[in-house]
Amino acid sequence: MINRLFIIYIAFTFPSVALAGGIQMEIPGSFHPTGYGARSKGMGSAFTGLCDDATAVSHNPAGLIQLRRPEFSIVYRYTNRYETITHFNHTKKHPAHDKDLDYFSFTYPFRSNDMDMGFTVAYQHLYEFQRHWHFTYKQDDPPFQETHQMAYDQTGRLTALGFSFCIGLTPRLSFGVTLNIWDDDLTDNQWYQSYRYDTIELYQGELYDEDIMLRDEQYAISGLNANLGILWEFHPGWRLGIVIKTPFHADLEYQKIVQRVDQNMNPIGEATIENIKNNTLAIPMSFGIGVSYRMSESLLFTTDLYQTLWDDFWIQTNNESKISPVLGQPLDESHIKSAIQVRMGMEYLYADKQKGYAVPIRLGGYYDPVPWEYDSQDYWGITFGSGIEILKYQQLSLDIAYEYRWGEKPVSRHPLVTHYSEKSRSHQFYASLTVYLM
């Protein structure tokens, strides 16, 4: 028979990365929260050098100077992801779905001392943790038969309240800053991981023994960081944008409960409860540069480069050694490197001024590497978008976008999770509504 202790060991370390103090962190989607809005998504999120709507809060707050009227913006997102996991020669596709409010903001532009200024407050959905993996292993050793079932579910999100201010330093140069407040008391900043491991043992076809182990974990973070941005129209039709997202050390709280139960889910023995509050999660610095070119009134092109310093991404518990969250190695032994995104997009605007509306057509694509041991893993994406803007009254605009993202991680060299590889395919749909006031 399979060594049950070995299987339990694998079940309760798989599929997560084991971090300091048993803490684990997984981000199924992109590690790079580049920004929000169906308009930017339709252009591959290459928006740093354009940023002419309220989602500039997360892309490049200097772009908020282009807003001339107060406005409300709301963005809704639906994600449909499939992860094909190979582990110990078993391959299975695992779906995960998520839908949520992605962004909400209010912007108020004004003029003071002969200078254009603006203020925005925004809710931002930064990371989502939806993941659902279920595996079954069978072993025959007559007269015994064993079935091992492992279920792993992860839910939750990280969000922030953003307070932005921008100022026009000259008619062609603006500066903006966003202060992001990550606080679970203000917005949802928690994620959950639950594990269930069942062993069913038959003897000559009859139930001989059944063992069920449950493990539930809950995490919450809080912290502060800032986005600093510049937008410069260096030539008619050409704009250059630069954004820096500052690093920060977040406070991370953690609770783990392990319980053995019977077939009717009644507890067997005492549950093991662990609470740890003295944790630090270091989010690294990232920065980007973008250029946009408006070829005509109807046609524009954008491109972005964006880098994150993943070698400064770590977690520390109770002043123990720092651990890299990517593969669970000690930070001084980790070979995680910085990763650079490349994003490109275009927009063509068909306007019928007599009928009072405009319809955009947007296309985009990107290379979005995921940090991994020794080298980043290649992930790619393509995007499409459209919408409608009411020109006659200039009161609202509606945008929609679709994003397809794919990539693959190779066999992991992590000592706790051997022979583990992952293929990911995701479909995301965005809808944005902007209402202009006054």
DRENLO-426204 format. One record per residue (C-alpha): residue number from 1; x, y, z. Coordinates in nm, 4 decimals. Layout:
REM DRENLO-426204
(rec NUM,(X,Y,Z))
...
This chain:
REM DRENLO-426204
(rec 1,(0.0000,0.0000,0.0000))
(rec 2,(0.0961,0.3634,-0.0435))
(rec 3,(0.2676,0.5029,0.2605))
(rec 4,(-0.0165,0.6999,0.4192))
(rec 5,(0.2081,0.9342,0.6111))
(rec 6,(0.3840,1.0281,0.2869))
(rec 7,(0.0523,1.0933,0.1118))
(rec 8,(-0.0709,1.3107,0.3983))
(rec 9,(0.2559,1.5024,0.3889))
(rec 10,(0.2153,1.5665,0.0158))
(rec 11,(-0.1526,1.6551,0.0532))
(rec 12,(-0.0899,1.9203,0.3116))
(rec 13,(0.1997,2.0824,0.1316))
(rec 14,(0.0505,2.0479,-0.2174))
(rec 15,(-0.0233,2.2598,-0.4123))
(rec 16,(0.0871,2.5664,-0.2245))
(rec 17,(0.4297,2.7012,-0.1606))
(rec 18,(0.5248,2.6511,0.2046))
(rec 19,(0.6459,2.9738,0.3554))
(rec 20,(0.7893,3.0802,0.6870))
(rec 21,(0.5777,2.9579,0.9756))
(rec 22,(0.3579,2.7538,0.7393))
(rec 23,(0.2220,3.0649,0.5669))
(rec 24,(0.1361,3.0240,0.2005))
(rec 25,(0.0597,3.2672,-0.0819))
(rec 26,(-0.0606,3.1997,-0.4355))
(rec 27,(-0.1764,3.4392,-0.7067))
(rec 28,(-0.3404,3.2421,-0.9895))
(rec 29,(-0.3679,3.5411,-1.2258))
(rec 30,(-0.1136,3.8029,-1.3198))
(rec 31,(0.1369,3.9050,-1.0528))
(rec 32,(0.1363,4.2556,-1.2059))
(rec 33,(-0.1706,4.4691,-1.1243))
(rec 34,(-0.1196,4.7088,-1.4169))
(rec 35,(-0.4490,4.8941,-1.3929))
(rec 36,(-0.8202,4.8847,-1.4513))
(rec 37,(-1.0906,4.9829,-1.6948))
(rec 38,(-1.2371,4.8198,-2.0056))
(rec 39,(-1.0893,5.0928,-2.2246))
(rec 40,(-0.7312,5.0250,-2.1149))
(rec 41,(-0.7849,4.6470,-2.1134))
(rec 42,(-0.9029,4.6613,-2.4727))
(rec 43,(-0.5645,4.8139,-2.5596))
(rec 44,(-0.3664,4.5477,-2.3742))
(rec 45,(-0.3415,4.7697,-2.0619))
(rec 46,(-0.0770,4.9768,-2.2431))
(rec 47,(-0.2071,5.2942,-2.0794))
(rec 48,(0.0825,5.4574,-1.8917))
(rec 49,(0.1472,5.7117,-2.1670))
(rec 50,(-0.2215,5.7882,-2.2301))
(rec 51,(-0.4254,5.7709,-1.9067))
(rec 52,(-0.7057,5.9987,-2.0167))
(rec 53,(-0.9809,5.8566,-1.7956))
(rec 54,(-1.0388,5.8051,-1.4234))
(rec 55,(-0.8611,5.4670,-1.4144))
(rec 56,(-0.5374,5.6695,-1.4299))
(rec 57,(-0.5421,5.6313,-1.0493))
(rec 58,(-0.3906,5.2848,-1.0911))
(rec 59,(-0.2090,5.3301,-1.4246))
(rec 60,(-0.0504,5.6750,-1.3940))
(rec 61,(-0.2179,5.9366,-1.1708))
(rec 62,(-0.0614,6.2235,-1.3694))
(rec 63,(-0.3133,6.1479,-1.6439))
(rec 64,(-0.6028,6.2651,-1.4268))
(rec 65,(-0.5164,6.6231,-1.5280))
(rec 66,(-0.6880,6.5539,-1.8617))
(rec 67,(-1.0308,6.5157,-1.7002))
(rec 68,(-1.2276,6.8385,-1.7353))
(rec 69,(-1.5531,6.7519,-1.5582))
(rec 70,(-1.6464,6.5624,-1.2425))
(rec 71,(-1.7239,6.1986,-1.3188))
(rec 72,(-1.8112,5.8623,-1.1693))
(rec 73,(-1.6504,5.5478,-1.3088))
(rec 74,(-1.7345,5.1859,-1.2348))
(rec 75,(-1.5704,4.8693,-1.3722))
(rec 76,(-1.7066,4.5154,-1.3450))
(rec 77,(-1.5036,4.2019,-1.4238))
(rec 78,(-1.5791,3.8342,-1.4863))
(rec 79,(-1.2988,3.5732,-1.4923))
(rec 80,(-1.3156,3.2200,-1.6255))
(rec 81,(-0.9860,3.0352,-1.5698))
(rec 82,(-0.8763,2.6767,-1.6400))
(rec 83,(-0.5606,2.5329,-1.4883))
(rec 84,(-0.4291,2.1995,-1.6141))
(rec 85,(-0.2154,2.0466,-1.3388))
(rec 86,(0.0250,1.7559,-1.3752))
(rec 87,(0.1338,1.6019,-1.0444))
(rec 88,(0.2852,1.2531,-0.9978))
(rec 89,(0.1910,1.1601,-1.3564))
(rec 90,(-0.1722,1.2597,-1.3010))
(rec 91,(-0.3143,1.5359,-1.5240))
(rec 92,(-0.6452,1.7129,-1.4681))
(rec 93,(-0.8104,2.0395,-1.5721))
(rec 94,(-0.9438,2.2543,-1.2865))
(rec 95,(-1.1862,2.5442,-1.3489))
(rec 96,(-1.2212,2.8607,-1.1394))
(rec 97,(-1.4645,3.1475,-1.1864))
(rec 98,(-1.4802,3.4903,-1.0293))
(rec 99,(-1.6938,3.8001,-1.0789))
(rec 100,(-1.6662,4.1196,-0.8836))
(rec 101,(-1.6568,4.4965,-0.8811))
(rec 102,(-1.3099,4.5753,-1.0115))
(rec 103,(-1.2974,4.9524,-0.9770))
(rec 104,(-1.5089,5.2468,-0.8620))
(rec 105,(-1.4055,5.6105,-0.8516))
(rec 106,(-1.5156,5.9712,-0.8283))
(rec 107,(-1.3028,6.2463,-0.9848))
(rec 108,(-1.3287,6.6184,-0.9252))
(rec 109,(-1.1088,6.8458,-1.1413))
(rec 110,(-1.0612,7.2118,-1.0465))
(rec 111,(-0.8414,7.5113,-1.1077))
(rec 112,(-0.6453,7.7030,-0.8451))
(rec 113,(-0.3769,7.9715,-0.8729))
(rec 114,(-0.4010,7.9486,-1.2525))
(rec 115,(-0.3094,7.5782,-1.2380))
(rec 116,(-0.5207,7.2769,-1.3345))
(rec 117,(-0.5611,7.0233,-1.0550))
(rec 118,(-0.7722,6.7206,-0.9771))
(rec 119,(-0.8681,6.4890,-0.6939))
(rec 120,(-0.9898,6.1288,-0.7192))
(rec 121,(-1.0957,5.8691,-0.4665))
(rec 122,(-1.1119,5.5095,-0.5916))
(rec 123,(-1.1753,5.1524,-0.4846))
(rec 124,(-0.9300,4.9134,-0.6553))
(rec 125,(-0.9438,4.5344,-0.6777))
(rec 126,(-0.5752,4.4433,-0.7003))
(rec 127,(-0.5461,4.0623,-0.6763))
(rec 128,(-0.7865,3.7685,-0.6811))
(rec 129,(-0.7164,3.4224,-0.5414))
(rec 130,(-0.9778,3.1945,-0.6998))
(rec 131,(-0.8440,2.8409,-0.7335))
(rec 132,(-1.0112,2.4983,-0.7010))
(rec 133,(-0.8074,2.1800,-0.7423))
(rec 134,(-0.9321,1.8249,-0.6805))
(rec 135,(-0.7325,1.5040,-0.7253))
(rec 136,(-0.8023,1.1323,-0.6816))
(rec 137,(-0.5386,0.8584,-0.6517))
(rec 138,(-0.6117,0.4853,-0.6346))
(rec 139,(-0.3855,0.2004,-0.5246))
(rec 140,(-0.4577,-0.1726,-0.5391))
(rec 141,(-0.2714,-0.4045,-0.3017))
(rec 142,(-0.5018,-0.7124,-0.2749))
(rec 143,(-0.6931,-0.7767,-0.0652))
(rec 144,(-0.6728,-0.4011,0.0145))
(rec 145,(-0.7777,-0.1128,-0.2080))
(rec 146,(-0.7081,0.2523,-0.1227))
(rec 147,(-0.8550,0.5708,-0.2660))
(rec 148,(-0.6951,0.9049,-0.1797))
(rec 149,(-0.8896,1.2227,-0.2565))
(rec 150,(-0.7332,1.5660,-0.2149))
(rec 151,(-0.9387,1.8854,-0.2450))
(rec 152,(-0.7875,2.2326,-0.2367))
(rec 153,(-0.9896,2.5544,-0.2584))
(rec 154,(-0.8705,2.9127,-0.2433))
(rec 155,(-1.0850,3.2269,-0.2448))
(rec 156,(-1.0480,3.5937,-0.1557))
(rec 157,(-0.9031,3.9179,-0.2871))
(rec 158,(-0.6702,4.2070,-0.2084))
(rec 159,(-0.8079,4.5570,-0.2527))
(rec 160,(-0.7096,4.9152,-0.1761))
(rec 161,(-0.8608,5.2589,-0.1378))
(rec 162,(-0.6746,5.5073,-0.3542))
(rec 163,(-0.6624,5.8847,-0.2936))
(rec 164,(-0.5121,6.0695,-0.5889))
(rec 165,(-0.4045,6.4254,-0.6561))
(rec 166,(-0.2677,6.5617,-0.9827))
(rec 167,(-0.1398,6.9026,-1.0893))
(rec 168,(-0.0522,7.0535,-1.4248))
(rec 169,(0.2990,7.1883,-1.3862))
(rec 170,(0.2922,7.3312,-1.7407))
(rec 171,(0.0359,7.3008,-2.0217))
(rec 172,(0.2213,6.9881,-2.1403))
(rec 173,(0.3602,6.8412,-1.8170))
(rec 174,(0.1651,6.7029,-1.5220))
(rec 175,(0.2449,6.5190,-1.2010))
(rec 176,(0.0204,6.2914,-0.9949))
(rec 177,(0.0304,6.0763,-0.6840))
(rec 178,(-0.1987,5.8049,-0.5507))
(rec 179,(-0.1885,5.6929,-0.1881))
(rec 180,(-0.3100,5.3322,-0.1636))
(rec 181,(-0.4508,5.2167,0.1691))
(rec 182,(-0.4612,4.8379,0.2071))
(rec 183,(-0.6649,4.7711,0.5219))
(rec 184,(-0.8992,4.4811,0.5888))
(rec 185,(-1.1098,4.7050,0.8149))
(rec 186,(-1.1842,4.9352,0.5192))
(rec 187,(-1.1975,4.7019,0.2186))
(rec 188,(-1.1708,4.3274,0.1706))
(rec 189,(-0.8061,4.2234,0.2114))
(rec 190,(-0.8365,3.8563,0.3002))
(rec 191,(-0.7880,3.5252,0.1309))
(rec 192,(-0.8748,3.1737,0.2414))
(rec 193,(-0.7274,2.8322,0.1734))
(rec 194,(-0.9009,2.5070,0.2642))
(rec 195,(-0.7713,2.1508,0.2243))
(rec 196,(-0.9532,1.8213,0.2605))
(rec 197,(-0.7773,1.4855,0.2400))
(rec 198,(-0.9830,1.1629,0.2372))
(rec 199,(-0.8395,0.8106,0.2606))
(rec 200,(-1.0900,0.5326,0.1911))
(rec 201,(-0.9615,0.1788,0.2486))
(rec 202,(-1.1477,-0.1307,0.1324))
(rec 203,(-1.0811,-0.4921,0.2309))
(rec 204,(-1.2146,-0.7469,-0.0175))
(rec 205,(-1.4539,-0.4796,-0.1483))
(rec 206,(-1.5902,-0.3824,0.1946))
(rec 207,(-1.5193,-0.0534,0.3745))
(rec 208,(-1.2319,-0.1146,0.6137))
(rec 209,(-1.1304,0.2354,0.7209))
(rec 210,(-1.1897,0.6004,0.6295))
(rec 211,(-0.9784,0.8920,0.7440))
(rec 212,(-1.0609,1.2588,0.6770))
(rec 213,(-0.8254,1.5465,0.7525))
(rec 214,(-0.9289,1.9129,0.7198))
(rec 215,(-0.7118,2.2214,0.7171))
(rec 216,(-0.8429,2.5784,0.6952))
(rec 217,(-0.6304,2.8911,0.6694))
(rec 218,(-0.7167,3.2596,0.6704))
(rec 219,(-0.4908,3.5551,0.5868))
(rec 220,(-0.5370,3.9319,0.6098))
(rec 221,(-0.3003,4.2172,0.5260))
(rec 222,(-0.2744,4.5917,0.5815))
(rec 223,(-0.0280,4.8536,0.4619))
(rec 224,(0.0358,5.1718,0.2623))
(rec 225,(0.2085,5.2481,-0.0657))
(rec 226,(0.2000,5.5138,-0.3376))
(rec 227,(0.1895,5.5448,-0.7161))
(rec 228,(0.3894,5.8396,-0.8515))
(rec 229,(0.3412,5.9465,-1.2102))
(rec 230,(0.4486,6.1968,-1.4765))
(rec 231,(0.2806,6.2627,-1.8108))
(rec 232,(0.4575,6.4762,-2.0706))
(rec 233,(0.3418,6.5766,-2.4172))
(rec 234,(0.6887,6.6151,-2.5644))
(rec 235,(0.5678,6.6640,-2.9228))
(rec 236,(0.2224,6.7257,-3.0737))
(rec 237,(0.0431,6.3907,-3.0683))
(rec 238,(0.3189,6.2203,-2.8645))
(rec 239,(0.3016,6.1577,-2.4895))
(rec 240,(0.5444,5.9984,-2.2493))
(rec 241,(0.4281,5.8547,-1.9172))
(rec 242,(0.6355,5.7296,-1.6238))
(rec 243,(0.4958,5.5614,-1.3129))
(rec 244,(0.6662,5.4313,-0.9974))
(rec 245,(0.4794,5.2106,-0.7502))
(rec 246,(0.6632,5.2255,-0.4201))
(rec 247,(0.7541,4.9132,-0.2203))
(rec 248,(0.5999,4.8561,0.1207))
(rec 249,(0.5998,4.6141,0.4113))
(rec 250,(0.2486,4.4911,0.4858))
(rec 251,(0.1343,4.3501,0.8186))
(rec 252,(0.0111,3.9943,0.7638))
(rec 253,(-0.2147,3.8087,1.0074))
(rec 254,(-0.2585,3.4352,0.9781))
(rec 255,(-0.4759,3.1632,1.1313))
(rec 256,(-0.4586,2.7871,1.0661))
(rec 257,(-0.6967,2.5172,1.1951))
(rec 258,(-0.6280,2.1451,1.1449))
(rec 259,(-0.8974,1.8919,1.2383))
(rec 260,(-0.9526,1.5178,1.1928))
(rec 261,(-1.3191,1.4173,1.1423))
(rec 262,(-1.5234,1.1010,1.0860))
(rec 263,(-1.7471,1.0088,0.7918))
(rec 264,(-2.0273,1.2291,0.9314))
(rec 265,(-1.7881,1.5236,0.9703))
(rec 266,(-1.7906,1.4942,1.3489))
(rec 267,(-1.4601,1.6055,1.5104))
(rec 268,(-1.2173,1.3400,1.6267))
(rec 269,(-0.9928,1.4723,1.8996))
(rec 270,(-0.8966,1.8353,1.9525))
(rec 271,(-0.8394,2.0741,1.6630))
(rec 272,(-0.4960,2.2318,1.6275))
(rec 273,(-0.5285,2.6107,1.6068))
(rec 274,(-0.2407,2.8402,1.5211))
(rec 275,(-0.2577,3.2218,1.5213))
(rec 276,(0.0376,3.4285,1.4054))
(rec 277,(0.0274,3.8089,1.3906))
(rec 278,(0.3905,3.9182,1.3739))
(rec 279,(0.4335,3.8626,1.0003))
(rec 280,(0.5709,4.0958,0.7350))
(rec 281,(0.4952,4.0652,0.3657))
(rec 282,(0.7284,4.2761,0.1492))
(rec 283,(0.5721,4.3957,-0.1780))
(rec 284,(0.8509,4.5033,-0.4170))
(rec 285,(0.8915,4.8224,-0.6141))
(rec 286,(0.7646,4.8331,-0.9716))
(rec 287,(0.7894,5.0990,-1.2375))
(rec 288,(0.6847,5.1523,-1.5953))
(rec 289,(0.7283,5.3783,-1.8947))
(rec 290,(0.4758,5.4243,-2.1729))
(rec 291,(0.4453,5.6166,-2.4989))
(rec 292,(0.1264,5.7026,-2.6854))
(rec 293,(0.0998,5.8450,-3.0354))
(rec 294,(-0.2194,5.9988,-3.1690))
(rec 295,(-0.1803,5.9702,-3.5433))
(rec 296,(-0.5112,6.1415,-3.6110))
(rec 297,(-0.8306,6.2390,-3.4353))
(rec 298,(-0.9542,5.8829,-3.4846))
(rec 299,(-0.6424,5.6662,-3.4481))
(rec 300,(-0.3903,5.6217,-3.1670))
(rec 301,(-0.1232,5.3684,-3.0655))
(rec 302,(0.0222,5.2915,-2.7231))
(rec 303,(0.3073,5.0824,-2.5846))
(rec 304,(0.4340,5.0137,-2.2307))
(rec 305,(0.7339,4.8573,-2.0593))
(rec 306,(0.6860,4.7615,-1.6948))
(rec 307,(0.9278,4.6017,-1.4478))
(rec 308,(0.8838,4.4539,-1.1009))
(rec 309,(1.1786,4.3813,-0.8681))
(rec 310,(1.0690,4.0334,-0.7615))
(rec 311,(1.4024,3.9603,-0.5913))
(rec 312,(1.2774,4.1931,-0.3158))
(rec 313,(0.9527,3.9989,-0.2665))
(rec 314,(0.9672,3.8183,0.0685))
(rec 315,(0.7868,3.7184,0.3847))
(rec 316,(0.9114,3.7022,0.7426))
(rec 317,(0.7492,3.5488,1.0505))
(rec 318,(0.8476,3.6325,1.4086))
(rec 319,(1.1851,3.7723,1.2989))
(rec 320,(1.2830,3.4422,1.1378))
(rec 321,(1.4699,3.4181,0.8088))
(rec 322,(1.3169,3.5871,0.5066))
(rec 323,(1.1478,3.3515,0.2603))
(rec 324,(1.0760,3.4071,-0.1088))
(rec 325,(0.6985,3.3557,-0.1574))
(rec 326,(0.7419,3.2355,-0.5156))
(rec 327,(0.8913,2.8923,-0.4387))
(rec 328,(0.9274,2.8932,-0.0618))
(rec 329,(1.3071,2.9117,-0.0511))
(rec 330,(1.5151,3.1188,0.1895))
(rec 331,(1.5589,3.4580,0.0275))
(rec 332,(1.9389,3.4364,0.0238))
(rec 333,(1.9136,3.1045,-0.1659))
(rec 334,(1.6441,3.2167,-0.4057))
(rec 335,(1.7135,3.2761,-0.7743))
(rec 336,(1.4044,3.4834,-0.8486))
(rec 337,(1.4776,3.7666,-1.0912))
(rec 338,(1.3064,4.0853,-1.1980))
(rec 339,(1.0500,4.0547,-1.4761))
(rec 340,(0.9667,4.2992,-1.7554))
(rec 341,(0.6248,4.3269,-1.9170))
(rec 342,(0.5732,4.4468,-2.2739))
(rec 343,(0.2295,4.5787,-2.3696))
(rec 344,(0.0948,4.7278,-2.6922))
(rec 345,(-0.2432,4.8538,-2.8070))
(rec 346,(-0.4350,5.0676,-3.0524))
(rec 347,(-0.7711,5.2410,-3.0757))
(rec 348,(-0.9721,5.3476,-3.3796))
(rec 349,(-1.2686,5.5768,-3.3127))
(rec 350,(-1.5635,5.5919,-3.5486))
(rec 351,(-1.7662,5.9060,-3.4699))
(rec 352,(-2.1002,6.0102,-3.6158))
(rec 353,(-2.1330,6.3660,-3.4931))
(rec 354,(-2.4663,6.4170,-3.6630))
(rec 355,(-2.6232,6.1261,-3.4735))
(rec 356,(-2.4239,6.2153,-3.1629))
(rec 357,(-2.2303,5.8987,-3.0830))
(rec 358,(-1.8855,5.7418,-3.1227))
(rec 359,(-1.7879,5.3732,-3.1366))
(rec 360,(-1.4252,5.2666,-3.0665))
(rec 361,(-1.2479,4.9550,-3.1898))
(rec 362,(-0.9547,4.8486,-2.9687))
(rec 363,(-0.6895,4.5803,-3.0018))
(rec 364,(-0.3982,4.4885,-2.7759))
(rec 365,(-0.1454,4.2271,-2.6780))
(rec 366,(0.1124,4.1710,-2.4079))
(rec 367,(0.3936,3.9590,-2.2687))
(rec 368,(0.3457,3.9155,-1.8933))
(rec 369,(0.6187,3.6917,-1.7405))
(rec 370,(0.5535,3.5221,-1.4079))
(rec 371,(0.8471,3.5178,-1.1601))
(rec 372,(0.9950,3.1697,-1.1177))
(rec 373,(1.3146,2.9914,-1.0201))
(rec 374,(1.6170,3.1116,-1.2221))
(rec 375,(1.4020,3.2579,-1.4988))
(rec 376,(1.0562,3.4055,-1.5506))
(rec 377,(0.7880,3.1884,-1.7090))
(rec 378,(0.6295,3.3127,-2.0306))
(rec 379,(0.2670,3.4240,-2.0169))
(rec 380,(0.0957,3.6004,-2.3048))
(rec 381,(-0.2316,3.7788,-2.3686))
(rec 382,(-0.4457,3.9293,-2.6413))
(rec 383,(-0.7299,4.1769,-2.5926))
(rec 384,(-1.0236,4.3229,-2.7823))
(rec 385,(-1.2540,4.6076,-2.6892))
(rec 386,(-1.5312,4.8384,-2.8019))
(rec 387,(-1.8077,5.0522,-2.6563))
(rec 388,(-2.0131,5.3617,-2.7181))
(rec 389,(-1.9847,5.7254,-2.6171))
(rec 390,(-2.2824,5.9576,-2.6275))
(rec 391,(-2.1500,6.2768,-2.7875))
(rec 392,(-2.4739,6.4695,-2.8113))
(rec 393,(-2.5122,6.5288,-2.4393))
(rec 394,(-2.1655,6.4106,-2.3319))
(rec 395,(-2.3080,6.2495,-2.0217))
(rec 396,(-2.1853,5.8910,-2.0320))
(rec 397,(-1.9705,5.6326,-2.2057))
(rec 398,(-1.9814,5.2537,-2.1943))
(rec 399,(-1.6811,5.0315,-2.2714))
(rec 400,(-1.6413,4.6546,-2.2903))
(rec 401,(-1.3297,4.4390,-2.3288))
(rec 402,(-1.2225,4.0759,-2.3566))
(rec 403,(-0.8831,3.9374,-2.2511))
(rec 404,(-0.7374,3.5925,-2.3199))
(rec 405,(-0.4261,3.4985,-2.1208))
(rec 406,(-0.2204,3.1786,-2.1435))
(rec 407,(0.1065,3.0335,-2.0181))
(rec 408,(0.2796,2.7369,-1.8589))
(rec 409,(0.5015,2.6718,-1.5588))
(rec 410,(0.7526,2.3835,-1.5833))
(rec 411,(0.8195,2.1058,-1.3334))
(rec 412,(0.8838,2.2705,-1.0002))
(rec 413,(1.2111,2.2082,-0.8203))
(rec 414,(1.0583,2.2906,-0.4850))
(rec 415,(1.1508,2.0064,-0.2449))
(rec 416,(0.8000,1.9834,-0.0961))
(rec 417,(0.6118,1.9620,-0.4269))
(rec 418,(0.7998,1.7412,-0.6717))
(rec 419,(0.7017,1.6890,-1.0357))
(rec 420,(0.4414,1.9620,-1.0411))
(rec 421,(0.3637,2.1639,-1.3552))
(rec 422,(0.0826,2.3975,-1.4516))
(rec 423,(-0.0819,2.5228,-1.7702))
(rec 424,(-0.3176,2.8166,-1.7340))
(rec 425,(-0.5794,2.9581,-1.9698))
(rec 426,(-0.8072,3.2424,-1.8655))
(rec 427,(-1.0856,3.4466,-2.0211))
(rec 428,(-1.1732,3.7826,-1.8673))
(rec 429,(-1.4575,4.0161,-1.9552))
(rec 430,(-1.4707,4.3816,-1.8479))
(rec 431,(-1.7460,4.6412,-1.8583))
(rec 432,(-1.6879,5.0073,-1.7653))
(rec 433,(-1.9426,5.2839,-1.7240))
(rec 434,(-1.8451,5.6490,-1.6912))
(rec 435,(-2.1013,5.9135,-1.5993))
(rec 436,(-2.0027,6.2776,-1.6529))
(rec 437,(-2.1453,6.5455,-1.4271))
(rec 438,(-2.2101,6.9168,-1.4879))
